[in-house]
Amino acid sequence: MKSYQIKKYIAEFIGTFALVLCGTGSIIINEQNQGSLGILGIAFAFGMIITAMIYVFGNISGAHLNPSVTIAFLIGKLIPKKEAAFYIIAQLIGAILASSLLKFLFPENINLGTTLPSGSISQSLILEIILTYFLMLTILEISSKKKYSTIGGLVIGLVLVGLILVGGPISGGSFNPARSIGPALISQNMTAIWIYLVGPTVGTILALTTWNFVKNKETN
């Protein structure tokens, strides 16, 4: 395995670790401090850490930090199969280790920021699909044009903030299987975990399909 490939996988590992540590960590802190952060504070914790990681690792791995994003890039032939597999492995390991650290730091916390549907299963699934769809459209457009390189991370982070504000109270606002798998495994609460595997992945694939269709129309 070449050194530049290893750097990509390390970037995906660290980036996802940071995302889960800071994002779900904000949920834990909010719970332990009588809602001091609120949904807005939690949304900004996720949005700002993803912004930072995109600027840190975007030029190394593309900063997917999300298995559903990697799967969509694989389907769109924007990443080789082997590389995609290692990206997903790195992302999952990063998420699981981050949740393990949070369990060590906050052993009394039960759910560790696990995404759980507060409404019906159908509500959460539909929200995860649609909101991830919008997130992926943003990622695809920004990653396709160099003119967005300086503001791309901030735009994606702010979009994520908005989407969590919308979806968080109902689905938990995951949009990322790794973000959900980490705390679910470590807390041993796998309730409705399939929503957070299927929903975001369907959303990213639908976004890729839409984006390809629109771009093909632009070139005709």
N, C-alpha and C positions, 0 to 999 in steps of 0.2 A: 504494500500500500504506500503510495507516494505521500510525501510530507504535506503538500498543499491540500490533499484530501483529508488527512488527519486534522489539519487546522480547521477545515470546514466542520467536521464532526464535533470537535472540541467547542467550536463557536455555537453550534446548535445545542450542545449539552449545557454550556454555561448560560446561554441566553434563556433557555427554557427553565433552567434552575432558578435564575433570577426572577423570571416572570411568575413562577408558582410561589417562590419564597415571599416575594414582596406583595403579590396580588392576594393570594389566599392568606398570607400573614396579616394583611390589613383587615380581612374579615374576622380573623381570630381576635385581633386587638380591638376591633369594634365591639365584638361580643363581650369581651372581658372588661370593657370600659363603658358599659351602659349606652352603647350606640353613639360614642363620641365622634366617630368618623361619618356615620350615615352612609347612605347609598352613593351620595356624591363623592365623598372622600374615598370610598372603595373603588368607584369607577375611575377616579383620577389616579389612584395607586396603580391600577392595571394599565391605564393609558400612558402614564409617564414612564413606567418601567419598560413598556414595549417600545416607546419612543427612544429611550436611552439605548436599549439593546440593538435596535435597528441602526442607530448611528455608530455604535461600537462594532457590530459584526456584519452589517449589511454588505460591506465590500468584500467580506471573506466568504460567507456562506449564503448570502441573500437574506439571512435572518428570517427563515420560515417560522421556527419556534412553535410549530403547529403541524401535527401529522396530516390533518385534512388539507392544509395548504400544500404540503409536499405531495400528497396523493393527486391533487388537481394538477400540479406542475408535472407530475409523472405522466398523467393521462394526456396532457397537452404537449408531451415530448419536450419539455423545457428542462428536464433533469434526467440523467440516466437511471436505469432500474436499480443498479447496485448502489449508487449514491443515495437514491431515495430511501432504500432500505436502511442504510446506515444513519441517515438523517432521522428517520422515525425512531430507531433504536436509541440514538443519542437523546432525542427529545423526551422519550419515555423515561429513560434512566435519570435525566435531569429533573423531571417532574417528581419522580418517586423519591429521589434523594432529598429534594427540597421539602417534601411533605414529611419525610423521616426526620429531618432536622427540626421542623416545626413541632413534630410530636415530642421530640426531646426537650425543646424549649418550653412547650405548653402542654405538658402531659395530662392536665386536667381537661383540656378541650376535647370534646367528643368527636365532632365532625371534621375539624381541621380545614374548614372552608369548602367542604364537599358540595358540589352542585346538586341540589335536590329540587324537584318541581313543587312549587307551592300551589299551582293551579292543577288543571287536568293534564294528563299525559299528552293529549292532542295539542293543547295550548303550548306546552313547553316544546314539543317536537316541531311544531310549525314555526314558533318564534326562533328556535335554534337554526332552522333551515333558512328562513328569510333574512334574519339579521346577519348570519354568516355569509349569505349571498352578497349583501351589501359590502361587508368587510372585504370579501375576496375581490369584488369588482374594483374596489379602491386599490387593493394591493396590485392587481394586474395592471391597471392603468399607470400607477406610479412607477412600478418596476420596469415598464416598457419604454419610459421616456427619461432621458438624462436630464432634461430641464427641471424635473421634479426632485433631483437628487439631494438638493439642499433642504427642501421642506418636506420631503416624502415621509420621513419618520414622524414628524410632528403631526402631519395630516392623518396618518394611520392611527397614531395614538389618540388624537381627538375624536376620530370616528369611533374607535373602540370605547372611549368614555361615553359617547352618546348612545351607543348600542347597549352598553351595560345598564345605563339609566332606564332604557326602555325594557330590556329583557330580564334584567337582574331580579326584579321583584316577583317574576313569574317562573322563569326557567332556571334562574341562577346566573344567567348570562355567561355561559361557558365559551361557545364558539370555537372550542379547541379540545379535542379528545385527551391530549396529554395533561392539560390543566385540570380535567375532571378525573382522569385515571389515578394520578398521583395521590390526592387526598382520599379518594374512594378506597384505594388499596390499603393505605396505611391506617385509615380509620376503620377499615373493615365494614364499610357501609356502601354496598354496591347497588343501592336502591335506584332503579330506573337508569342505570349507567348506560344502557344501550341508546338512550335518547342522545347522549352527549358523544356517542361514537357515530351514530347514523346521521343525526341532524346536521352537524357541521360539515360532514363529508359530502352529503347530498347538496348542501348549500354551496360549497366551493366548486363542485362539479357543474352545477347549474350556472354559476357565475362564469366559469371558464367557457361553457357552451355559448352563453350570451355574448361574452366578450369577443370570442372568435367570430361569431355571426356578424356582430356590429363592425368589427375591424375588416372583415371580408367585404362588407357592403361599402365601407369607406374607400377601399382600394379599387372597386369596380367602377 
